[in-house]
Amino acid sequence: MDKKEVLKKIAKRLRIHSLNMTYTAGSGHPTTCLSMAELAACLFFGEMRYNIHDPFDWANDEFVLSKGHAAPILWACYAEAGIISLESLKDLRNISSPLEGHPTPRMNWVKSATGSLGQGLSIGVGIAAAMKLAKSNRRVYVFMGDGECAEGSTWEASNSAAELGLNNLCAVVDINRLSQSGPTMHGHDINTYTRKFKAFGWEPIEIDGHNIDQILQALQKAKQSEKPVVILARTIKGKGVSFLEDKNGWHGKPLKGDDVDKALKEIGPMPDIDAKKYVNKPDKVAPPQFKKRFDFEKLNYGKDTATRRGYGNALVSLGRVNDAVVSIDGDVKNSTYAEDFFDTFPERSFQSYIAEQNMVGMGIGMAVKGYIPFMATFSAFLGRAHDQIRMAAYSMSNIKMAGSHAGVSIGEDGPSQMGLEDLAIFTPIPGCVVFYPCDAPSAESCVETMAQHDGMAYIRTTRPATPVLYKKGEKFPVGGSKVIKKSSQDKALIVAAGITVFEALKAYEELKSRGISIRIMDAFCIKPVDRVSLIKNAEEAGNKVVVVEDHYPSGGLGCAVSQALAGKADIIHLAIKSLPRSGKPEELLDKYGISAKHILKAVEKLN
Amino acid sequence: MDKKEVLKKIAKRLRIHSLNMTYTAGSGHPTTCLSMAELAACLFFGEMRYNIHDPFDWANDEFVLSKGHAAPILWACYAEAGIISLESLKDLRNISSPLEGHPTPRMNWVKSATGSLGQGLSIGVGIAAAMKLAKSNRRVYVFMGDGECAEGSTWEASNSAAELGLNNLCAVVDINRLSQSGPTMHGHDINTYTRKFKAFGWEPIEIDGHNIDQILQALQKAKQSEKPVVILARTIKGKGVSFLEDKNGWHGKPLKGDDVDKALKEIGPMPDIDAKKYVNKPDKVAPPQFKKRFDFEKLNYGKDTATRRGYGNALVSLGRVNDAVVSIDGDVKNSTYAEDFFDTFPERSFQSYIAEQNMVGMGIGMAVKGYIPFMATFSAFLGRAHDQIRMAAYSMSNIKMAGSHAGVSIGEDGPSQMGLEDLAIFTPIPGCVVFYPCDAPSAESCVETMAQHDGMAYIRTTRPATPVLYKKGEKFPVGGSKVIKKSSQDKALIVAAGITVFEALKAYEELKSRGISIRIMDAFCIKPVDRVSLIKNAEEAGNKVVVVEDHYPSGGLGCAVSQALAGKADIIHLAIKSLPRSGKPEELLDKYGISAKHILKAVEKLN
């Protein structure tokens, strides 16, 4: 049988699976699978090389299903390839099945969760960049929907791919004209897509997405390009079933009752072909060997130093003992101090420019290939990548993020530059650890801990220089805290972190001069918060607690402490409770109620 | 004096102000002001029409400084125009001055805060769309930096402007080649910008941004276009001061010491010209007259109805009594049920396609002109606009957002589609109110309340249909709650919202059959939470509290209740504590610990 016939038959099998799976599940997106059946068949059984026995084999080409709602056909491809059983397809969307409604790594060939549209291309950029860095000649295929081309993140990724010269990256856009609630902006005007991608530095190839010859030719041509290539495939949503074809109103709806029989009849009987035979087995490729230590040499700090500077220093030191560490910047490396890493390890440094969504998406992609990406920008701007960060959790991604210039303590630049809700981005995410060190040595140690932690981690750093409180090399573990002032006479426990630790220390000195002692806890690990120590120290301080943080009241330290101490302690929570403004840092700490003066007052109020 | 000479002199005055202001403040971005001096002079004293006595006059052209770090030159323009005193410029960045480091509406000619890059163009799209809707022939000018063209949001906005045919929108890009940490991706390759904007449906005009004639001609030409126009201006960062011109490393740095004298000497003496005389006064324009009621007729609900359906119904009813209400969709209107509004009021309905950043940015823009935009998408995808939402607070924007498909109760579609951190996006924001109704009548009433609330509001809706609990027209005020089960014998207070209200009711019935009574509070207003009622009802239930929510543990209801009841009550917090998966809604509620069964257990544990 010739290749074209084989692929036509496999496409038909994929169509039948997609209809049956969503029918059995009673939900899902069959029509979006039907439009891509030939494209999927050609990719999985004509083009890509992969070792069906090992999803993590460096010999594999990588695949990202950016249009995650087409999960059924992805599962069908893996079943046809012999990776999972055909039988398992009937469990689509069952609570016990790894074949979820949208792809997640619960199915181990999925390396990054998708389903929030427009994220796949950045992930592909990250994977492709990682392959280039590891000197691998494998390729990455990102399968996209046309609707998600409206997402800005798609264009951030396009920029980045072109700028990085990722000719090992091929995007395929399934232009089926119909989105969830109606036609897409450009419908079947393929030429507009061509103009856009071309303007963004890509090589576009227009094809009929149901024509096997054209698909195969385009995939061949893609390999010869110096640029990233996008295959713009004109397709019909619901292709193969006349009453679904090109019809609005069928998005995300499985066939029910007689409809499925009608549809299956129209498609015809299941072709008898063993698709497994047509998987391209790759030649052997040795995985890159990383030096991968985490215990780096810490620096000595004589004078006041900003925690962001501590972060930057630690990143360089970590990079020296760990080849897997890479750094991605959003054009603020001279502020986050990631620039030292850029200067020291230019080949492991990636500039995403002012495109935070792509910065994080790229990081997810690089983590797919075993790199440990550290991404940094102002904490205020990490929200730009909120959805990528959310999805990274479902990707079970080992990415590390740093947000500098936290809080009103940045001063004159004003509220747009103040991260005051960044902790609330990271604390909800299961498994994500969150650090907020107060001095340079603890910042360094937190970087070590977050690198060691297998999973997502966030570190919040401060703009102004702060005094050196801790000794070089002291440990700052996940879930830890430090009690830095303590006596048997303490009248209150002050729970502070970052810049407010020093306000608490000022309040301590002032109260001491009045003969009153307070206990101070540096809650450098916001999540998981040190519940045991909080309970013990609160109790020893008469269960009178002041939490003071340079953050809005919800989602940060106050929230964590209130939950840990529920029912146990009286708590006064000092936080930024109104919209701040430009001013000097010390003026702002005072105006918004988180300075030593306010801590003093809170202690008085509790006693 | 001819116009060109006038504008040259004004540009020089703006340069001198920018240098002096940032020198006096000791911080700020002078070089980014210097590159745009001619462009700003031409816009404010050659092109735009505005009534210096009224920033809200509908006769005004509107201006958005998307590159917000150029605030000093904006303040200088307003001073030269006679809107603020020249004297006030020396207060730049002072805590008592409205002239903040980046623009905020504390200065009343600023309608939307900027400083997080790439947001201005969407705001301009919203303003331009609002003007078209109000049949105004005024124009909008959005002033952008080249660096922010890397932000995907810029391209979302570009798409939107072209699709909406906003030929009253003119963007000016100050292409000065240098960004914060180094050169931009495209440097002075103006042609690449031209290709991109052209591909996105705009009319690009390339000019020398320091040539007054070219600037004025471009602004004239822009008015003749059928399309939105972008003026791509090649400029020199630091223009006018030889040791700053085109030099990397000067971003965000004021001149210090002798440098400022050297710079001022090179620019020459302050030209003696009264710029006020050159402001184009607009002809009178009548503002649009809105029917602006909020008390709409509610519907009767006989059977189980999803709260998202209640939202959709309410939006239509509100639209009938209030002409200022507009709806913006992110291509999911058939899921959020905003589609009914689209069908009923097509002229007040705007499709942003799958581009949530632009959806919210547009909303901020429309609110600038007095419209009340309701924007809806899946709660999971609102995080895409996290930074726009954050900035909307600093814009003091009257925007309303709805997030549907909250929590694991959506079921089979899986985690990527579940909003589990959406409350944590909105609860930190000062002034933002947050609703989470449990049935259709309360959803309707919450829409009324959020429309009436002057400021940001968020409503969270649920996918499955839920029983009807409340009477038509019952009030659901800001900061309110409802105690729906109560006796003098209550053994615990269950605080629930949305879908978990019904789990609490199931637990109530089960416990009742065992002779145990519990109190149930429907905390439909998550923020501000009803602290007074919480304290009272917790106390009456023995200070034993169970909070149960379909959200991650941080930033939602549990956080608010813990803070409200700190030191007063024992609290068990049931929330989604690990990464969820696909499954049936009831299976997931149970698996992740927020079903009736888990409430029962928690009550037992507390007693």
Interface residues (C-beta under 8 A of the other chain):
Chain A: A25 G26 S27 G28 G68 R93 N94 I95 S97 E100 G101 H102 T104 R106 A113 T114 G115 S116 L117 G118 G147 E148 A150 E151 G152 S153 T154 W155 E156 N159 E163 S179 Q180 S181 G182 T184 M185 T192 R195 K196 K198 A199 F200 D329 D331 V332 K333 N334 S335 E339 Q351 S352 Y353 I354 A355 Q357 N358 A380 F381 G383 R384 H386 D387 I389 R390 M391 A393 Y394 M396 G411 E412 D413 G414 P415 S416 Q417 L420 E421 A424 I425 T427 P428 I429 P430 G431 K527 N543 H551 Y552 P553 S554 G555 G556 G558 C559 A560 S562 Q563 L565 A566 G567 K568 A569 D570 I571 H573 I576 K577 S578 L579 R581 S582 G583 K584 E587 L588 K591
Chain B: A25 G26 S27 G28 G68 R93 N94 I95 S97 E100 G101 H102 T104 R106 A113 T114 G115 S116 L117 G118 G147 E148 A150 E151 G152 S153 T154 W155 E156 N159 E163 S179 Q180 S181 G182 T184 M185 T192 R195 K196 K198 A199 F200 D329 D331 V332 K333 N334 S335 E339 Q351 S352 Y353 I354 A355 Q357 N358 A380 F381 G383 R384 H386 D387 I389 R390 M391 A393 Y394 M396 G411 E412 D413 G414 P415 S416 Q417 L420 E421 A424 I425 T427 P428 I429 P430 G431 K527 N543 H551 Y552 P553 S554 G555 G556 G558 C559 A560 S562 Q563 L565 A566 G567 K568 A569 D570 I571 H573 I576 K577 S578 L579 R581 S582 G583 K584 E587 L588 K591
